[in-house]
Amino acid sequence: MGATTSVEVEGRTLLMHRVDESTVTAYSNVCTHQGCLLQVVDRPEGTAYACPCHGSHFDVETGKPFGGPARQPLMDYEAAIDGDQVVVKL
């Protein structure tokens, strides 16, 4: 588990993370600080979503910011695993 990727869904780019066999998260790829697009980065502490503009990082499981100027969590989308598919409610 722990796979992280970005996907295009109905014109939106979502950042998705597989937490375990039954849990997946989905977040907007837009930084809550000033709207820059986020990137998936591997850090010694684990994978995170990072803003290349001002250095904010976001937790892949909660969307909460750490480091950098962002104070608001990422916009999240309801996501669920249904058999061998991931379903996201936009």
Residue, then its C-alpha position, 0 to 999 in steps of 0.5 A: m500500500g502507500a501508492t500515490t498518483s495524480v489522475e485527471v477526472e472530469g477536467r480536474t487533476l486529483l492527487m490520490h493516495r492508497v492508505d490501505e486495502s480499504t481506504v483511498t484519499a483524493y485531494s485537489n492538486v492546488c495549494t491552498h496558499q496561493g494556488c500553485l500546482l502541487q507535486v508528489v514528492d518522496r521525503p525521508e519521512g514519507t510521501a507528501y504533496a509539495c508546492p514548488c512555489h513557496g515550499s508548503h507540504f501536505d500530508v497525503e492521508t489528511g491533506k493537512p499542511f506542514g512546513g511552508p506558509a499554507r495554513q488551510p488543508l487541501m480540498d478533499y473529495e469523497a473517495a472509496i474503493d469498490g471492487d477493483q475500482v476507485v470511485v470519487k464523488l466530485 
